[in-house]
């Protein structure tokens, strides 16, 4: 039997794409000036594993290209070459190309050979150039040759580390090779290694598998403690490791390095100065590791199945509670107590399962550093991107659909919001603009804000444009809110020039529609000259909905709470009917149409007289109607089931759910109900005419 | 002859037969998911009259069709003897209301006669043919076509 490698292709591609994402993130951090051994290592690891995978599966083009990139990375990692903005840019483009090649390979499309060859050549050219010839020689690169001379020179100013490495007896048995560690240390900087073989027993007692040797290493060079520790990562638990900064080495210390030299007064400030930097680096490394590990890949269907079963359990549990309620006696009390317990556990189980579907919003946020960098460069604007709350969790489905609207908003901010650097300076602002992305939880929903400190929305211009396009009557005065909302009108744009970024007027309406489809809403805040902010409020999940149960005859409907404005009993004087136009009722100073749900859905109600039932004022797309129902029941969170799975979509229904008694209740889709109502009244008017 | 050897025989098919307005019908046994008693349905507004509504089948929303209405037979009452056959077609689950389930029968290919043409105004597209066993005739239905003609939206591809 031959092993079919093709079955692993999908996993390889998926993992590679994720790896490329993390590589891009690391590169962007590098370009922001953070030179960190851990980051370079991350990038190297990505290139290395893609190369390995591609070679295994026979994707030779990908492997070949990744190999040259890896070679260059290896030089950087070894400290032979300094990270320059040009190099970061080169690697970003290489990452894009690798992604392109992987996509092409996955879809079995031909590769863009010319592009591959061009970038390949570029990297080769860099490789061919002298490592030291890069524009700004790095402290580390410059330091290396100096430090390469043994620390015997009387006053070496080079910082470094004094490492005492005493392996435990088990080290060799666990497959660790001290020589590998020493070799790797020597790539960090110049090493003076002294071996302590005092503990080696006479040959007759020697156990070849037991490590009895220990080492003292003086490592000089501009290396962080985290980088040194990373070398010992695999053996940390199995050795006695001490790492101390050398600071300014005295001749004595250089000649006879002993553990005690740390006491010299000169060294103390150096050690103190080094400590915070080192601890930061360690924290960053720990953070990076925390983000990478500890997860498994589970298909979304399995989770949905789990969610379904839990939903069923919740229903069964509520049936049990109903059955137990009328029972009497001591046993009955105990049963009820146990059921209360059960309910509590069920709720926490349901919450945990829901949380499995949740992913941090960083999955969406991660694409923005690159977007802002590229677009800013193209438009010649200086932009700083700040992202807060990227660990805020959202349902995967919501997350997938929020990406494009957010990209659009950020592009808008870059293109229209942030001004050109000289204009900013002229207005007394800093030359570089700031775009801020914020995400946080607020009362059962997630709020995402996109704000910039640019010029803000031009109210007059928007209003003038809206009047010109006939969206607003010439004499109509609008509140600030409603003016800002005009930019969501289809085809609306105030841009004087259509750029390739934005200005065509498609977009904001799509943004609003997408967000409304998710059951969220958008609001705009803006101050002229100070900037603007778009605030998006989204439901935590699409699988659960806060609903108000309403009864019409024998049927129970679920109305999403977000669409309900208020509920009221009608008094006679509020209602009036208009010939062929149906009924309207007055709510304060507004006239709203009455939608008789039983009429629309063809069911037999308890009440046909408006005065006996209840009117629910519901709103969708800025339209309000009064929904006439018999009675309001409880409010509860319901699990949304699609009607399409086994049937087909129905206008006016958003889906169905299971009630506590096991029955199916239909969930109203308020915009659909209004559309249906308008259609029905138009038909009625036509018949009458 | 046991069930396994029957299933392995490519020339025979098994059908679940049920009664509907005095006639006996059959559907391929592999498309039957389960048989259950009648339970109240939730009506879907603006749906055809033969679509009684939807039920909760262990967390799934399953539409229930009354074949008597669909086939223009006299409508019967729904009581505790009414039976619902849950069919699994492609990725879809649908229930059909019948008067009663009779038997599982095994038919060889030569026992299945194609449906005769009944003239242009009678739609026989959802009938595979007629199966005769023990002198009795059953109308064998193509569940997939039945569901397609039942206007349940396009059948999701078989998975």
Interface residues (C-beta under 8 A of the other chain):
Chain A: X308 X309 X311 X312 X315 X555 X600 X601 X602 X603 X641 X642 X643 X644 X645 X646 X647 X648 X650 X651 X652 X653 X655 X656 X658 X662 X663 X664 X665 X666
Chain B: X40 X41 X42 X43 X44 X45 X46 X47 X53 X54 X55 X56 X58 X59 X60 X61 X62 X63 X91 X92 X93 X94 X152 X153
